[in-house]
Amino acid sequence: MLQKYNQDQFSHLWLGQSAPRYTSYPTAPHFENYFSPDSYASWLKDIDKNSAISLYIHIPYCKKLCWFCGCNKEIVHSYKPVAAYLIDLKKEISLVREIIGGKLKVNHLHFGGGSPTILNPDDFKDLMNCLRENFFLELNAEIAIEIDPRTMTKEKAAAYAECGVNRASLGVQDFTEKVQIAINRVQPYGQVEESCNMLRLVGINQINLDLIYGLPYQTQASFYDTIEQAVKLLPSRIAVFSYAHVTWIQKGQKIIDEKSLPSDEEKLEIYFAARELLQKLGFVEIGIDHFALKEDSLTQAMESKTLKRNFQGYSSDKESVLIGLGVSSIGFFPQGYIQNLTKAEEYHECLEKNILPVKKGFAISAEDKLRKEIIDNLMCYLQVDIDEIAPKYGKTAQDFSAEFAKLEPYLQAGIIEIAASKISVTSKYRMAVRAICTVFDQYMTHATNQYSKVS
């Protein structure tokens, strides 16, 4: 049954506030421009050759612009730039392996975009062969790919299965036709269902569905219907992402009529309805925007306290090194973050010169690591005990007296509970956690044009 969200007098503390999504700490806007390729190379060389790592591969091309999209992408009308990009991507893969000085084990491999499904089957297999020539993909490695159902074919599904792909994330967003037209992403339910069937026929049974709430013309009732249809496809995970209307960053979003967007309060109602239904249907709520079946590895990671938050959202990935490959990809190392160049032309020029195509980076300090662990715990588990973490960095909860003072309004409002040094976000207000994390963010500027709204 749909319920009305009653705005309380304390909602101003978080609802509609601008805050990072905390897929990293420090967050990407604070990465340093012109980070040295030599510094990146030194981090690659320092990787323990006996350890396993994770890889992220970015394919930045799409055939059509989805007006809501916040990803790094380029619209192409021929396959020529895609083919040229793959040549550069394979060069980067080989260059990274050469600098590392050997083949590392890989436990997680994720293809994102853009639209990885833009690759034809032979090129995808060729790219996977290149990865296997330069890395050891473990037999039980999770190999995941993001899928645009509009570009799926049986041949692509067969290629994915042949290459060992065992998890697929389908971009659904919403099943309501009016909403799909308003965001330029028309894909009927039957098309998504057919993609799921193609994948299952070749043995790819771990299927994620990505939905977005807060899109134009969405209502509580219409998104409730979308959730019901999504569950019929028997996914093991459903992500319910908050739409970020950031027209100063994503120019394509200017096409969307802002009057058609739900208000902050209406958007929250949509989320509450989706959350209530998914839990009723047996999905476990994870963090602020993921839901998974009890037997799924994401749920198990949450229960075992090994859940991670990264640029793909929540992850069961346990590795301490993530190497990003391709335009705009971001990697994480014990020393900090690396982001590649964001334009294909500049990326190509660097690789032609055999130079790592790095654009930005951030070397994290011990203080950054401490605050990252605090923020990660809040984002993943909605709670953190400062005195369990701080001593590892030579500090105690008393060193955060200023932060605890800033949390007082949230405590008085019942948004959080505090017991000694333990902070817990109450379930009703779990969406406020991004705003609460800003209290521990030393780089937070509260600039309204830098982050999306909390809702």
C-alpha positions in Angstrom: 0.0 0.0 0.0 1.4 3.4 -1.0 2.0 5.8 1.9 2.4 9.5 2.1 5.7 10.9 3.3 5.1 13.5 5.9 7.8 16.1 5.8 9.0 16.9 9.3 10.5 20.0 10.8 14.0 18.6 10.6 14.1 17.6 6.9 16.0 20.8 6.1 19.0 19.2 7.7 19.4 16.9 4.8 16.6 16.7 2.2 17.6 18.6 -0.9 21.1 19.4 0.4 24.0 19.1 -1.9 26.5 16.3 -1.0 28.9 13.8 -2.6 27.8 10.2 -3.3 31.0 9.2 -1.6 32.1 6.6 -4.1 35.6 7.7 -3.1 37.2 9.8 -0.4 38.4 12.4 -1.1 35.8 12.8 -3.9 36.7 13.2 -7.6 36.3 17.0 -7.7 39.3 17.2 -5.4 41.7 15.1 -7.4 44.7 17.0 -8.6 45.0 18.0 -12.3 48.1 17.0 -14.2 49.0 14.1 -11.9 52.4 12.7 -12.9 52.4 9.6 -15.0 55.7 8.7 -13.2 53.9 8.8 -9.9 51.2 6.5 -11.3 53.9 4.2 -12.6 55.6 4.0 -9.2 52.2 2.9 -7.7 51.9 0.2 -10.3 55.4 -1.1 -9.7 54.7 -1.2 -5.9 51.8 -3.7 -6.3 52.5 -7.0 -4.5 53.0 -9.5 -7.3 51.5 -12.3 -5.2 48.2 -10.4 -4.5 45.1 -10.3 -6.6 43.6 -7.1 -8.0 40.5 -5.8 -9.7 40.1 -4.2 -13.2 37.7 -1.7 -14.5 37.4 -1.2 -18.3 35.6 1.9 -19.6 34.0 1.8 -23.1 32.9 5.5 -23.6 30.7 5.1 -26.7 26.9 5.1 -27.2 24.7 5.1 -30.3 22.2 7.5 -28.8 22.2 10.1 -26.1 20.1 9.3 -23.0 19.3 12.8 -21.7 19.4 11.8 -18.0 22.9 10.2 -18.2 25.8 11.4 -16.0 28.4 9.1 -17.4 31.5 9.9 -19.5 30.4 9.1 -23.0 30.5 10.0 -26.6 27.7 9.5 -29.2 28.9 7.8 -32.4 27.1 7.0 -35.6 29.7 4.6 -37.0 31.9 1.9 -35.6 35.2 3.5 -36.8 36.0 5.5 -33.6 35.1 2.4 -31.5 37.5 0.3 -33.4 40.2 2.9 -33.1 39.6 3.2 -29.4 40.1 -0.5 -28.9 43.5 -0.3 -30.4 44.5 2.3 -27.8 42.8 0.4 -25.0 44.9 -2.7 -25.8 48.0 -0.5 -25.8 47.2 0.8 -22.4 46.6 -2.8 -21.1 50.0 -3.9 -22.4 51.7 -0.8 -21.1 50.3 -1.2 -17.6 51.4 -4.9 -17.5 54.9 -3.9 -18.7 55.3 -1.3 -15.9 53.9 -3.7 -13.3 56.6 -6.2 -14.4 54.5 -9.3 -14.6 51.0 -10.8 -14.8 48.8 -10.2 -11.8 45.9 -12.3 -10.6 42.5 -10.7 -11.2 39.4 -11.5 -9.1 37.0 -8.9 -10.3 36.6 -7.4 -13.8 34.0 -4.9 -14.7 33.1 -3.4 -18.1 31.3 0.0 -17.8 30.5 2.9 -20.0 29.1 4.4 -22.1 27.7 1.2 -23.5 30.1 -1.8 -23.5 27.4 -3.6 -25.6 28.4 -1.3 -28.5 31.4 -3.7 -29.1 30.8 -6.3 -31.7 31.2 -9.9 -30.5 34.6 -10.5 -32.2 36.0 -7.3 -30.8 34.8 -8.2 -27.3 36.5 -11.6 -27.5 39.6 -10.0 -28.8 39.7 -7.5 -25.9 39.2 -10.4 -23.4 42.1 -12.3 -25.1 44.3 -9.2 -24.6 43.3 -9.0 -20.9 44.1 -12.7 -20.5 47.5 -12.3 -22.2 48.4 -9.6 -19.7 46.6 -10.8 -16.5 45.7 -14.0 -14.8 41.9 -14.1 -14.6 41.1 -16.4 -11.7 38.7 -19.3 -12.4 36.2 -17.9 -9.9 36.6 -14.3 -10.9 33.5 -12.1 -11.2 33.4 -10.7 -14.7 30.6 -8.2 -15.0 29.3 -6.1 -17.9 26.9 -3.2 -18.1 24.2 -3.8 -20.8 22.0 -1.5 -22.9 19.1 -3.8 -23.8 18.5 -1.9 -27.0 21.8 -3.1 -28.4 21.7 -6.7 -27.2 21.9 -9.7 -29.6 22.1 -13.5 -29.2 25.6 -13.3 -30.7 26.8 -10.8 -28.1 25.3 -12.9 -25.3 27.1 -16.0 -26.7 30.4 -14.0 -26.8 30.0 -12.9 -23.2 29.5 -16.5 -22.0 32.4 -17.8 -24.1 34.6 -15.1 -22.4 33.6 -16.0 -18.9 31.2 -13.1 -18.1 29.0 -14.3 -15.2 27.2 -11.1 -14.1 25.2 -8.6 -16.2 23.8 -5.2 -15.2 20.9 -4.0 -17.4 20.1 -0.3 -17.6 16.4 -0.2 -17.2 15.8 3.2 -15.5 11.9 3.0 -15.7 9.3 1.0 -17.6 6.8 3.8 -18.0 6.6 4.9 -21.6 6.0 8.6 -20.8 9.1 8.6 -18.6 11.2 6.8 -21.2 10.2 9.3 -23.9 11.1 12.2 -21.6 14.6 10.9 -21.1 15.1 9.6 -24.6 15.5 6.0 -23.5 12.7 4.0 -25.1 12.9 0.3 -24.4 9.7 -1.6 -23.8 9.5 -4.3 -21.1 9.6 -7.0 -23.7 13.0 -5.8 -25.0 14.5 -6.0 -21.5 12.9 -9.4 -20.9 14.4 -10.7 -24.2 17.8 -9.5 -23.1 17.5 -11.4 -19.8 16.4 -14.5 -21.7 19.4 -14.3 -24.1 21.7 -14.1 -21.1 20.2 -17.0 -19.2 20.1 -19.2 -22.3 23.9 -19.0 -22.4 24.3 -19.5 -18.6 24.7 -15.9 -17.4 22.2 -16.1 -14.5 23.5 -13.3 -12.2 21.5 -10.4 -13.4 21.3 -6.9 -12.0 18.7 -4.3 -13.0 19.5 -0.6 -12.6 16.6 1.7 -12.0 16.5 5.5 -11.4 14.0 7.4 -9.3 13.4 11.2 -9.6 13.0 11.1 -13.4 10.5 13.3 -15.3 6.8 12.4 -14.9 7.6 9.7 -12.4 5.1 9.2 -9.6 5.0 7.0 -6.6 2.4 4.7 -8.3 4.2 4.6 -11.7 7.6 3.6 -10.1 5.8 1.1 -7.9 4.6 -0.5 -11.2 8.2 -0.4 -12.5 9.5 -2.2 -9.5 6.8 -4.9 -9.8 7.7 -5.5 -13.5 11.4 -5.5 -12.7 11.0 -8.2 -10.0 9.2 -10.4 -12.6 12.5 -10.7 -14.5 14.0 -12.5 -11.4 17.1 -10.3 -10.9 19.5 -11.1 -8.1 20.1 -7.4 -7.5 18.2 -4.2 -8.1 19.8 -0.8 -7.8 17.5 2.1 -7.2 19.7 5.2 -8.0 18.7 8.7 -7.3 18.6 10.9 -10.4 21.2 13.7 -10.2 20.0 16.7 -12.2 23.4 18.4 -12.7 22.9 20.4 -15.8 26.1 22.5 -15.1 28.1 19.2 -15.5 25.9 17.2 -18.0 24.7 19.5 -20.8 22.4 16.8 -22.2 20.2 17.1 -19.1 19.2 20.6 -20.2 16.9 19.0 -22.7 14.8 17.7 -19.8 11.9 20.0 -18.8 12.7 20.8 -15.1 9.0 21.3 -14.5 8.4 17.6 -15.2 10.7 16.5 -12.4 9.2 15.5 -9.1 9.9 17.7 -6.1 12.4 16.6 -3.4 9.4 15.5 -1.2 7.8 13.6 -4.1 11.1 12.0 -5.0 11.5 10.7 -1.5 8.0 9.3 -1.6 8.9 7.4 -4.8 12.0 6.0 -3.0 10.0 5.0 0.1 7.4 3.1 -2.0 10.2 1.3 -3.9 12.0 0.4 -0.8 8.9 -0.9 1.0 7.9 -3.1 -2.0 11.4 -4.6 -2.6 11.8 -5.5 1.1 8.3 -7.1 1.0 9.4 -9.1 -2.0 12.4 -10.5 -0.2 15.2 -8.2 -1.2 17.7 -7.1 1.4 18.4 -3.3 1.6 22.1 -2.5 1.2 23.4 1.0 1.8 21.3 3.8 0.2 20.4 2.5 -3.2 21.0 -1.3 -3.6 18.8 -4.3 -2.9 19.9 -7.9 -3.3 18.6 -11.4 -2.6 19.7 -13.0 0.6 21.9 -15.5 -1.2 23.6 -12.8 -3.4 27.3 -12.0 -2.7 26.5 -8.4 -2.1 24.2 -9.3 0.9 26.8 -11.8 2.1 29.5 -9.0 1.9 27.3 -6.7 4.0 26.7 -9.4 6.6 30.4 -10.3 6.8 31.4 -6.6 7.0 33.4 -6.7 3.8 31.1 -4.5 1.7 32.8 -1.8 -0.3 31.7 1.5 -1.9 33.4 2.4 -5.2 32.7 4.1 -8.5 30.3 1.3 -9.5 28.3 1.7 -6.3 28.3 -1.1 -3.7 30.6 -4.0 -4.3 31.6 -7.4 -2.8 35.1 -6.8 -4.3 37.7 -7.5 -1.5 40.8 -6.4 -3.4 42.8 -3.4 -2.2 43.9 -2.4 -5.8 41.6 -1.4 -8.6 43.2 -0.6 -11.9 41.1 1.6 -14.2 41.7 1.2 -18.0 40.3 3.3 -20.7 39.1 6.9 -21.1 38.1 8.6 -17.8 38.5 5.4 -15.8 39.4 5.7 -12.1 41.7 3.4 -10.2 42.4 3.0 -6.5 45.6 2.0 -4.8 46.8 2.0 -1.2 48.6 5.3 -2.1 45.5 7.0 -3.6 43.4 7.5 -6.7 44.2 7.8 -10.4 41.9 9.0 -13.2 42.7 8.7 -16.9 42.3 11.4 -19.5 38.7 12.1 -20.3 39.0 12.8 -24.0 39.7 10.0 -26.6 42.0 12.3 -28.6 44.3 13.1 -25.7 44.2 9.4 -24.5 45.4 8.4 -28.0 48.2 10.9 -28.1 49.6 9.7 -24.8 49.6 6.0 -25.8 51.2 6.8 -29.1 54.1 8.1 -27.1 54.0 5.1 -24.7 53.0 7.4 -21.8 50.4 6.4 -19.2 47.2 8.4 -20.1 46.7 9.8 -16.6 45.0 13.1 -16.1 44.2 13.4 -12.3 45.3 11.8 -9.1 45.3 12.1 -5.4 47.9 10.8 -2.9 46.0 10.1 0.3 47.4 10.8 3.7 46.9 8.9 6.9 44.2 11.4 7.9 42.4 10.8 4.6 42.5 7.0 5.2 41.0 7.5 8.6 38.2 9.7 7.4 37.6 7.4 4.4 37.2 4.4 6.7 34.7 6.4 8.8 32.7 7.5 5.7 32.8 4.0 4.1 31.4 2.5 7.3 28.6 5.0 7.4 27.8 4.6 3.7 27.9 0.8 3.8 26.5 0.0 7.2 24.9 3.2 8.3 27.0 3.2 11.5 30.5 3.6 12.7 32.3 3.3 16.0 35.1 5.9 15.9 37.0 4.3 18.8 37.2 1.1 16.8 38.9 2.8 13.8 40.8 5.9 15.2 43.4 4.0 17.2 44.8 2.4 14.0 45.7 5.9 13.0 47.0 7.1 16.4 43.7 8.9 17.3 40.6 8.6 19.5 37.0 9.7 19.3 38.0 12.8 21.3 39.9 14.0 18.3 36.5 14.3 16.6 34.8 16.5 19.2 34.2 19.2 16.6 32.5 16.6 14.3 30.3 15.3 17.2 29.2 18.8 17.9 28.1 19.3 14.3 26.1 16.1 14.6 24.1 17.4 17.5 21.2 18.7 15.3 20.9 15.3 13.7 20.9 13.7 17.1 18.2 16.0 18.4 16.1 15.3 15.3 16.3 11.6 15.8 18.1 11.1 12.4 21.0 9.5 14.2 21.7 7.8 17.5 25.0 8.2 19.4 26.2 5.7 22.1 29.7 6.6 23.4 31.7 6.8 20.2 29.3 4.8 18.0 27.1 6.7 15.5 24.1 5.0 13.9 21.8 6.4 11.3 18.2 5.5 12.0 16.6 3.3 9.3 13.9 5.9 8.5 16.5 8.5 7.6 19.1 6.3 5.8 19.0 8.6 2.8 20.4 11.4 5.1 23.7 9.5 5.4 25.4 11.4 2.6 24.7 14.7 4.4 26.0 13.1 7.7 29.2 12.0 6.0 30.0 15.6 5.0 30.6 16.3 8.7 33.7 14.1 8.4 34.8 15.4 5.0 37.7 17.8 5.4 37.4 18.8 1.7 33.7 19.6 1.7 32.9 23.1 0.3 29.1 22.9 0.3 29.2 24.4 -3.2 25.7 23.9 -4.6 27.1 23.4 -8.2 29.5 20.7 -7.3 27.3 17.8 -6.0 23.9 16.3 -6.5 21.0 16.7 -4.1 20.4 14.3 -1.2 17.0 12.7 -1.6 
